Each structure stands twice: as structure tokens, then as C-alpha cells.
């Protein structure tokens, strides 16, 4: 069986986790501070906070912005729905916008149609490692005085015009789930250059308490902290970042070569201004060549020993709203994400693509 995802430990993961255990620093500890500094240095952001996962990173961003019931947050109609979920949990309103049919990402022109007097934030999701056109989106946001949050869970170390995804908005949020490019098992990060936003997020991350006065709650906070053991994994992974990126790029290039020989498959388009580190290799199936449908193809691949996943479901297919957009709905019903982990071999990629080809009617 070729799994859809598999974490790869490249170097000092075991050593650093054992060091955290031996130090007795299980919850907080020096690896957390080290992990935060490493991300801060990479992204050239003054403030970073390690958190328990990518979803709590988004929640923390909303709390720092003071999101209130009735406020609107613009999110993509196709993409992972964490930003929409948390908005609803806070009694805010997610407003879904259409995505581009080639890049599968949000565009400024579509976001503009969703802006109202109640719009509080735009959450830009860099789907599958692609990067949205951030110059256009930031220009639109500045024009309307709207905060931009970048969800970089799927685009760690992807670049837009040479600059890292997550470096444009007021807040960047990251996930280090077991399936992600860099993993701490679970875990996430928020980054910002705004000291006021940082101070608010720092408070909400740990029960609304400051260390200088224990058990005094200044705000009704949460426990969104990352453990020292998880941060130890992250520190070890970052030491191998160059190797991980090279392997992820190899996986993408080899897939691109093999998939171009299969009719009825469309790959996600990365514009010239994007240098992607693709989290997942996702493909769209043409129903003319795969008349059995996406879900049947998934089962057929699994029977052949290849675990894949469907694409994300659009908002209309998850009963969020009366939302219905042609592109988002089409993508949601026709995308397959293939095994894409960094240690996937060229031989395995060849096998996956050859079996996929047998399932088409070309």
C-alpha cells in the first residue's frame, strides 16, 4: 500500500524529543522558543507564536482582531474550511467567494464582489501550495481598510515574486500537522509584525494570563499552546528544510512528467510569479475520460494499493449556505489529491500514474 501521506524524519527528531523529555520541560520549554525564533528568522517577522494546530492559529488571529457576531470574513468557496468553521464558532459570517478555475485560488476581482460594510477580514488560503496573487489582493484590502490573514497551512515556503507566502498579510497562520511539509505531529504558528496583534494573541493563547501575574485572567483566553516535545520535532525538521524542499519539488516535477501522458487530467496551474512547494499533487479528472466519476476512481486506486484523497468539498456541498459557484463546485466534485510525501520514490510515482492511466478510457 502506498499511503496518501507519511511523515519523514530526516535527522535529529528522536534526539531532540529525548532531550525535551530528559530536561523535564514537557509543556513549555526552550524548544518552543527556538522553534518560534527559527520561523521568525525565516519569514522576517518580528513576532511568532507556536500554537496547538493550524485551526487554533486562525482562531487566535480572529480573537486578536476582535471578531464579533455579525462580522463578515471572506473565504474561498473551494479550499479547506477551517477559516469558515471558526468564523461560525464565533458567530461571525463566512462569505464565500469564487476561485480561479486554473489556479484554484482566490482572486482580487472575486473578493471585491463579496466586500460589504460588515467585512472585517479576508482570509487568503494558499491552496495545495499555490500562492494567490497577493499584490492585487493587498491593494484591494488597503483600499477598503480590511485586514488580510494568510492561511499558509498548505504553502509552507512557497514564494510569490520571491517573497514567502505568509509575509504579506497582517497575520500569517501555519499548520504543522503530520501530513504537512514540516511536521510537529499536530501544531501551528502565527506570525505578525504588529506588536498590538501579537500582544493580544499572546494573551489569548494561554488563558488570558501574563506570566508576571499567575492565575490573573486579563481576557477570557484559551489554551492554544504547543508542547516542548512537539516543538523539538519542528526544530529538527527545520534543520533539514533545504532537503525537504528539494524532495517535494522532485515529487512535483516527476508527477508532472508522467501525468502529461494521461488524457483527461488537468493539473493545478502555478503562475510564473509563484515558486511553489506543493503540499499535495492534486489533479482534476475530466468526466469524458473518467466516466466512472471521481469517487469510483478513488476506490479503484485503493484496490490497486494506492491511497488517495478527494479534493476539498465546496461550501455548497457541505450545507454551509445557499452558496453555489460553478468553478468551486466543479473542482470539489472532480479533484483527486495523490500521494505526495517527500520520500515518495520515482518508481512509486510511475506506478501511481500508470495505474491511473488504466482507469481512463483513452
N, C-alpha and C positions, 0 to 999 in steps of 0.2 A: 504493500500500500504506500503510495506517495501522498503524504499528508498535505493539506492545504497550507498549513503554517507549521514552523518548527523553530523554536528559539535556538540560537547558536551561541555557544560560549567560547570566546576566541582567545582568552588569556588568563587574567588574574581574578576572574569571578569567584572561584572557590576560595582562593587565598584571602580576598578582601572580606567575603562573608564570614569566614572563620575569624578574621581579625576583629570584626564587629562583635562577634559572639564572645571572643576572649576578652574584649575590652569592657564588657558588661553594658555597653551603650547599645541597647536593643531598640528603643523607641527613637529618641533624639540622639544626636551624636555627630562626630566630626565628618563622617562620610556625607551627611546631608549638606553640611556647609561646603564641602569640597565639590559635591555634585552641582550645587547651585552656582558656585563660582565658575566651574567649568562651562556651564551653559551661558552664564553671563559673559564670559570671555569670548565664546564662540559667536554669540549673537550681538555683541557690543551693546548690551542693555545694562543699565546700572543696577536694576533690581530684578531679582529672581526669587521665586518661592517654590520649593518642591511640595507637591501635594499627593493625595492618595490615588488619584486617577485623572484621566483626561476630562471626565464629566464634572468632577468637583472643581477642576480648573476653570471650566466655563461658569459653573455656579458661583465661584469666588469672584470672577470678573463681573458678573451681574450684581452681586452684593456690593462690590466696590463702586459700581455706577449708581447704586441706589435704585435699581429697577423696581417699579411699583405696579400694583394691579392696574390693568388697563393700558400700560405702556406697550408699545409695539416693537418687536425685534424682527428684522428682515433676515430670513434664512433661505437657503436654496431648496427648491422643490425636489431635487434629486440629490441625495447625499445622506450621510449618517445623521440621524435625527437628535443627537444629544442636545444641541443648542435649542431645538424646538421643545424637547421634553422638559428641560429645566425652566424655560420660559413659562410653560404651562404650570409647572410646580409652584412657580412664584406668582401665579395668577396674572401673568403678562400674556400678550397675544403674539404668537409667532405668525408672521406674514410671509407666505411663501412666494418666491419669485422663480421664473423660468430659468433654465440653464442653457448654455450653448450646446448645440447638437453635435459638435465635433470635439470640443474640449471637455464637455460635461461639467463645466464650471459656471459660476455666476458671472454676469456681465453688468457693467455700469448702466447700460441702456435698459436692462430689465429691472435692475434695482430701482432705477428712477421712477418707474411706474408704480412702485409699491410705497413710496415715501408719502407720509401724511404728517399732520401736525402732532400726532402721537408717537411718531417714530423716535425711539430712544437709542437704538444701536443697529448696526449692520454686522452680522456675523458672517465673515467670509470663510468658507470651507474650501480648503485646497484638496479637492477630491482625488484619491488614489496617488497622490504625489505630484499632481499637476499644480500649477500656481495661477490663480486668477490674475487678470490684468489690473495690477494694483495701482498703477498711476491713474488710470481712469476712475477707479473706484474711490481712491483717496481724494481726487479732485472733486468728485460728486459729494462725498461726505463733508469735505471742508465747506463747500458751497452752502450746504444745508445745516452745518454745525451739528453733525451727527457723529457719534463715536463709532470707530471700527474696531471690532475684535477679530483677530485672525485665529481660526481653528487649524492648527498645524499638525494635528494628530497623525495625518497620513502623509505629510510632506516634510518630515524632518530632514533638513539640509538640502532641500530643493531650493533653487535660486531663480529669482526674477530679475533680469537685467543685471546680473552679477551680485545681487543682494539677497540675503537669505529670507525665505518665506518666514513670516512671523516678526519681521523687523519693521513693518510698515504701520500697523495699527497701534492704537493706544495700549492695547494688551494683546499678547500672543499666548495661546494655550496649546499645550502639548500632551500627548499620551505616550506612555512607555509600557503599554500592555504587552503581553507575551508575544503577540503577533506583529508588533511594530518594528521599525527599522532598528531602533535602540530599545532594549527592554530592561525593566526592573521587575518583571512579573506583572504586577499592577503598578500604577504610579503615573504622575504627571508633573507639569510645571506651568507656572505663569511667569511671563516676563513683561516688564514695562520700564519706561524711563520717567514715569510720572511719580514723584515721591508721595503725593496725596493718595493716589490709587494704591500704591504699594503699602502705605501705612494701613489703609482700610483692609486690604486683602490679608495683611499680616495678622490683624486683629481677628478677622472672621475665620481664619484658618485654624486658630487654636482657642476656641470657646470665648472669643472676645476679651481675652486676658493679656495683659502685658507682663513680662517676666519680672518687672520691678515690683509688682504687687500681685502676688499669687492669690487666686480664688476671687479676685475682684473683676466682675464682668462689665466691661465698658459698653459692649454691644452684645446682642444675643447671637453668639457665634456658633460655629460647628467644630467638629474635629475632622479636619481635612489633611492631617499631617501624613507625611511619608515616614517609613521606618528607616533606621540607620542601616539595617541589613539590606533593604531594597536599594537604598542609595549606594551601598557598596557595589552591588551589581552594576548600577548605572555608571559608576566611576570606571569600573573595569571595561565596560562596553565602550565608553568614550575613548579610552586609550587605543582601541582598535578601530576608531571611526573611519580612518582612511581606507583600511582593508574592507570594512563592511560596505562602504560606498562603492568601491571598485567592484565588489562581488554583486551588489544589487544592479549596478549598471551592466555588468556582464549578462546577468539573467535577462534584463530587458532587451539587450541587443540580440542575444541568441533567439529569444522568443520572436522578435521582430523578423529575423531572417527566416525562421521556419513557418511562421504564420502567414507570410505573404504568399505562400504557395497553396493556401486553402481558400477556395471561393466561399463567399457568404460570411466572411469575418471582417469586422471593422475594428481597428484598434483606436484607443483614445488618442487624440491629436495633442501634441505638445508644440506650442508656438515657438518660433525662433528665439524669442526673448526668455524662454524657460529652459533651465538646465535641471531636469528632474532627477530625483532619487525616487523612483517609482516604488511606492509601498506594495502595491499589488498590480500584477499584469491583468488588466480587465479587457474583455472583448465583447463586442456586440454581435449577436447572431442574426443573420437575415433569414426570415421565415421561409423564403423561397428555397434556400439551400438546406435549412434545418426545419422541415415542416412538422417534425415531431414536437417542436417547441422547446424552449429553454429548460423547463423543469424536467422534461424527459431526458434531455441531453445530460443534465446533471446526474440523473440516476444511471444512465448508460455509462458515463465516465466512472462513476463509483463502482459499478460492476466490473469495470476493467482495472480497478485498483488505483484510481485517481480521484482524490477528494478535492472537489471544487466548491465554490460558494456562489449563490446568486448575487446579482448586483443589489444595491440598496433599493428598498421599496419607496416609491414616491409618497408624498403626503396623502394623495387621494386614495392610494391603496391601503393606507393604514388608518383610514377613517378619522383623520385629524380635523378635516374641514370639508367644505364643498370645493376645495381646490381641484383644478383639473387643467393641466398644461400638456400639450401634445408631446413635446420633447421629453419632459421628465417622466411621463407615463410610459412612453415608448422605451426609454432606457431602462426603466425599472422592470419591464417585462422581458427584456431581451439580453441583458448583460450577464456574463459569467466571469467570475474572478478565478484565475488559475493559480496553482501553487507557485509561490514567488519568493520563498525564503532564500536568504543569501547563500546557503550551502547547497542549493539545488544544482545538480550537475547538468552539464550539457547533454549527456546521454538521457537523463530523465526528461529534460525539456523536449528532446527529439521524440521520445516515447509518447509524451503527452500530446504533442502536436500530431504525430502520426495516427494515434487513436482517435483524436478529434476529427481528423480528415475522413476516417472511415465512417463517421456518423453523418456526414453530409451527403447530399445526393448529386455532387458534382461529377 
